[in-house]
Amino acid sequence: MPTKQIFSRILRDLANGVLVNKGRNRPKNVLTEEKQLEILLYFEENNETSQRTAELDIDNVSRRSIGRALDMHGYHPYKIGLL
């Protein structure tokens, strides 16, 4: 439930003509072309490696970003089940 202070701050900012989103200061997109190429090359060399292991081996890339990069290039996770 929003507090009274939140509404008073919003009204004050609107009256001053300033309404700024005070979001995080992190980059919006970590998946640059170089990072995508690095991820794809990593999985070409290590095709039996999990995304979790790749997260530890590749610098500054989360497992979710790795999965997103693989999905953008048509790769999908699988696990071979021998019967």
Secondary structure, DSSP 8 states (H G I E B T S, - for coil): ---HHHHHHHHHHHHHT--------S-S----HHHHHHHHHHHHH-TT--HHHHHHHSTT--HHHHHHHHHHTT---------
